């Protein structure tokens, strides 16, 4: 883009980006754990022996 920004602005943008990525990883891990528990419960739920 060719826009010149200061060092503080760059550090702020980098820290916000790292926080965004960390939050995204946390949400992904939480979702996968929930999905795994639901999938596991399908195998052990009532009616599987029918």
Secondary structure as the mmCIF struct_conf table of DSSP 4:
data_model
#
loop_
_struct_conf.conf_type_id
_struct_conf.id
_struct_conf.beg_label_comp_id
_struct_conf.beg_label_asym_id
_struct_conf.beg_label_seq_id
_struct_conf.end_label_comp_id
_struct_conf.end_label_asym_id
_struct_conf.end_label_seq_id
HELX_RH_AL_P HELX_RH_AL_P1 UNK A 7 UNK A 44
BEND BEND1 UNK A 45 UNK A 45
TURN_TY1_P TURN_TY1_P1 UNK A 46 UNK A 49
#
